[in-house]
Amino acid sequence: MPSSSLQQAAERYLSLVSDSRSANTHRTYAQAIAKFLKMLEKRGINPATAAVAALTVDTAGWYVTLLKPYAPATEALFLTALLGFYEYLVAEENSAINLTQIKSMLKRRQRKTTPRLPQFPREQIELVMDYVNQKAASPAEDERAHLRGLRDRAFVFTLADTGLRISEACRLTRGHIDWTESRAIVTIKGGRESVVRFSARALAAIKTYLSARAQLDGATGRSLASLPIFSRHDDGAGSKVLRLNTIGARQIVNRAVVGALGREAKGTITPHSFRHYFVTIVLRSSGGNLKLAQELARHKNIAITQRYAHLSDDDLDKGYHEIFNE
């Protein structure tokens, strides 16, 4: 990647946000990054001329201090935008920024916000799943498009049926999965190892995708176990088997949402929405077994799982009206 100024890198990052998130999210992120760049300029770092290497843990710390007069929710949103910018720089612009230090610093210094109830557009999510399934089965313009269709279905089914976070799914390799036991041992949030179980439909979609990718995988000269489950199939990847990153994964979900629900739905369903879907399906199908849902979702604290209990309110409303109003 050619060297570029902070301003140019920020513009590219916001362009990706525009492509993968809602207009409101893009507007908010643009405000957050503009405020960050203005702060840097006041601190003697000119975004128009300074290189990406000028960003450090300290520059992120300055931003945390700048945001203290704002409401905790605004602070959290602006820092999410900033962290996304740092992650973009590492993934796409070969920056040497230490993301572990950045995240650790933000965790220590960011104020806590009142947790919001998880959003659960179940019907819309299932329409998205139907869309990627149909897309994978439809004729494609070329082999690369065919592979993208199979990959996108496998990725979406994996998110929905395992509860994996987007970064966890992107890190999966062929060697992680025990195909006989239909599960994998993966490193999850917090650095812990955990067992992740796969549904029959998710594994079938993955196997179909990997089978179609066999020639590419075989030509790498690498052991199959080391290759990523989900690979890029864009012009930049060419014939290489490169791991799908989180930015590309968000674009997969965004394309599926727009294809299934229309452009006005852009950004309303994110990769994390499928994790909410997974937890809630487990709760509803198990009669509200919080311990089971906690273990399968790999929540460290059961209080997190309990946030999903409200999502059975629709069922309660239906039961109430059947008793008293019919």
Secondary structure, 3 states (H helix, E strand, C coil): CCCCEHHHHHHHHHHHHHHHCCHHHHHHHHHHHHHHHHHHHHCCCCCCCCEHHHCCHHHHHHHHHHCCCCCHHHHHHHHHHHHHHHHHHHHHCCCCCCHHHHHHHHHHHCCCCCCCCCCCCHHHHHHHHHHHHHHHHCCCCCHHHHHHHHHHHHHHHHHHHHCCCHHHHHCCEHHHEECCCCEEEEECCCCCEEEEECCHHHHHHHHHHHHHCHHHHHCCCCCHHHCECCECCCCCCCCCCCECCHHHHHHHHHHHHHHHHCHHHCCCCCHHHHHHHHHHHHHHHCCCCHHHHHHHHCCCCHHHHHCCHHHHHHHHHHHHHHHHCC
